[in-house]
Structures are given as structure tokens and as C-alpha cells.
Amino acid sequence: MARNSQWQSASDEDWELALAREAVIRPLADQTEVTAGLVARASAELGISRSLVYRLVAKFRKRPQISSLLPGKRGRRPTTRVLSMESVRIRGVCDHERCLTGLVR
């Protein structure tokens, strides 16, 4: 099944955010060294964490396109498989029994 690219499903607000990020991130990405002071200033200007600034700079350096700065989707992908609560309960009981019988070291 083909997944839509992030840029194909981005809203106008997402593109506005990416453009605002690009105005701040591009000059940082062009620097040979990104200092903590520059990151702190960018963080304050964009209203995001410093760690996100570093991640955005790295993404933009890897692929210098505005679409690289679109906000990501939050949460699990729809195709992610998870255990049912019953499976989790059974697994916990089995692990507990193995610990009691000495099968787990």
C-alpha cells in the first residue's frame, strides 16, 4: 500500500509553519558550526525546544527543502501492530511463573 507523502497531505497552516521554520533554520543550516546561543535564539523565536531545533537543522541539511520542515504526524502509524490487553496479561503471568520456577536468569 502506497503512503501519501507528508507534503501531499499538509494543510495550509502546516506550510505556513514550514515557511516560518525555514526562515530561521536555513541560516543555521548554512553555518559550519551551530552554537548553543544560536540554537537558543532560534528556539525562542520559533517557540520550540532546542532539541527540535537541532533535529530540524539536521533534517534540512540532509534535504534542504521546505517540505523537510513540515510538522510530523504524532502518534503511532495506523499499520503499527500492538498486543491486546489479554495478550499483555498472559505474557505477564507467564513471565512471573518463569521467574518463580527459576527459568529466567
HUNORWO-V775075 format. One record per pair of residues at least 12 apart in sequence whose C-alpha atoms are under 8 Angstrom apart, sorted by sequence separation. I is the first residue (numbers start at 1). J is the second residue. If there is no record, write none. Layout:
I:J
I:J
This chain:
56:68
56:69
39:53
39:54
25:42
24:42
24:46
21:46
20:46
25:53
29:57
28:57
29:58
25:56
26:57
29:60
25:57
29:61
26:60
25:60
22:66
19:66
22:69
18:66
21:69
18:67
18:68
19:69
18:69
15:67
18:70
17:70
18:71
17:71
15:70
14:70
14:71
7:67
10:70
6:67
7:70
6:70
6:72
